């Protein structure tokens, strides 16, 4: 399985936050929360997606989603 670099995920998170959340955590609670935040306001969705990308990246490869 190909891994997507953190830099690419940051770009994806800026333009389409739910996709970055899905790639990092799969379909789950954080993905659904990100869709809701993106619908309510684009910037909260972006901030949440960036948070998911950075927290998951700091876990040294372990997904905490």
C-alpha positions in Angstrom: 0.0 0.0 0.0 1.3 3.4 -0.9 1.8 5.9 1.8 1.0 9.5 1.2 3.5 12.0 2.5 2.6 14.4 5.2 3.2 17.3 2.9 0.7 16.0 0.4 -1.8 15.4 3.1 -1.5 19.0 4.3 -2.2 20.3 0.7 -5.2 17.9 0.5 -6.4 19.1 4.0 -6.3 22.7 2.8 -8.4 22.1 -0.3 -10.6 19.2 0.7 -10.5 18.5 4.4 -12.7 15.4 4.5 -10.5 13.6 2.0 -7.4 14.2 4.2 -9.3 12.9 7.3 -10.5 9.8 5.4 -7.0 9.0 4.1 -5.5 9.4 7.5 -8.2 7.8 9.7 -10.6 6.0 7.4 -14.4 6.1 7.8 -15.1 6.8 11.4 -15.9 9.3 14.0 -13.2 11.8 13.1 -14.1 11.6 9.4 -17.8 12.3 10.2 -16.9 15.1 12.5 -14.7 16.7 9.8 -17.6 16.5 7.3 -19.9 18.2 9.8 -17.3 21.0 10.5 -16.7 21.5 6.8 -20.4 21.9 6.2 -20.8 24.3 9.1 -17.8 26.4 8.0 -14.9 25.6 5.7 -12.2 26.9 8.0 -13.1 24.8 11.0 -13.0 21.7 8.7 -9.5 22.7 7.5 -8.2 23.3 11.0 -9.6 19.9 12.2 -8.1 18.1 9.1 -4.7 19.7 9.7 -4.9 18.7 13.4 -5.6 15.1 12.4 -2.7 15.0 9.9 -0.2 16.5 12.3 -1.3 14.4 15.4 -1.2 11.2 13.3 2.2 12.1 11.9 3.6 12.7 15.4 2.6 9.2 16.5 5.5 7.7 14.5 3.3 5.8 12.2 0.7 4.6 14.7 -2.8 5.7 13.8 -4.7 7.1 16.8 -8.0 7.7 15.1 
